């Protein structure tokens, strides 16, 4: 996996903290401690596109008179599946707090 906050890769076995269940689950990056999660809407759209496409292909296979319609529905649902799959990445849902560093001495030094 690749953290979208710190851009460091980590394995699934390195994940220590998780919150939420199902499609709303989030994991915590072991490097920067940012909470990462996927969009539940895009995940649902991906699942819906897959099952509608499979159902349309199976129904069209057994009913030849509707094959033109079911093939079009299957192609459209495959497009929805692929587009939602490409858009569904880990996103930062809660970034870690950055400590405030007082660098006024350093700035004053180089003025």
C-alpha positions, 0 to 999 in steps of 0.5 A: 500500500502507498500512503497518500500523505507521506508517500511511503509504502507499507505492507498490510501486516504493518497496519496496527490501527483500524477503525470503522467496519465494512466499506467505511473502514479506515486504516492508520499509516504506520509511518506518519499516523494519518488515517486513510480510507476509500470512498464508500460511494465509489466502492458501492458503485464498483460493486453495483457495476460488477453485479449488474454486468454479470446479471445482464450477461447471464440473462442475455445468454439465456434469452436470445431475443433480449441479447442486444439490450443486455449486451449494452447494459453489460458494456455500460456497467463494465464502463462504470466498474472500470471508471469507479475502480480507477477513481477509488484510491486511498485518501487521507481522511484525517491528517496527523497534527503537525507540531508548531515549530518556532523558527523565528531565530532562524528567520531573524538570522538570515534577514 
